[in-house]
């Protein structure tokens, strides 16, 4: 025993205060972005079957939700619209309607909670009859023809008061088109949070229940990325940076923490992890069966995203996390 040399790592784990002294990563309320689904109609508060605790809310129920969000200290929300089926059309015109769901919700939030940051998801899939994120012709998703519609959507969201535009449709050039559109319309100060690195993932399944946005034919593999690829993430992030993105989203989060670290190490913009619907649902399902400790698992997974380089996290668990942070005396 006497001649053994080894490092005593346990010295720095000896007490809670000692561990706090050397903790490298923290989760703060400021990191959280809470997604909200705004559905058409009146007096709707409909829990999404595959996402316990998450609701589709009509505009008249939005203020109640926002009061809770604000009182929990959550400072930003991201909005998705869920229109009536009969209002969907080929071009997703509901996405850029002056009185569209996201536009109206934005106006309402900014009126009553001006300090809360409203992030508008900019995509067409919730509004198109075919459920794709761009214009479809003869079974093909057209790239360039979709760009105009996206820019129009972003401008109408900015007009309604959105603080940040978050395009998620994965057409090539969408950041350039939206940046140019916003600048021309006088919104040069509105940042773009680009879904720069978005994989064609099965983890979006429950979201498509929530937003009624499943593609009616085919899949999204011609525009979203192949989960097998890493270098492609560099190319996607690089072009979005060149085109003027202000934030880079990596989505999904948990199966892509390696990519998150790559993006953090190679680009100097804030990195946003999207802790997507399927990731939320898996934890909820196991927790509701009593198989795992929900709080501990959620905190550990979100912490892993921050450790992997995320500066911010879009998560359906935001309200729970804010409560848990309060319980623990602010940060974990
Ligand atoms: C719209 C969009 C999707 C998600 C966010 N924006 C669905 C998709 O691309 O298929 C998924 C979010 C989640 O699963 O939580 N394009």
Boltz pocket constraint, residues with backbone or C-beta under 6 A from the ligand:
constraints:
  - pocket:
      binder: B
      contacts: [[A, 121], [A, 123], [A, 125], [A, 133], [A, 168], [A, 169], [A, 203], [A, 204], [A, 205], [A, 206], [A, 207], [A, 208], [A, 213], [A, 220], [A, 275], [A, 276], [A, 277], [A, 278]]
      max_distance: 6.0
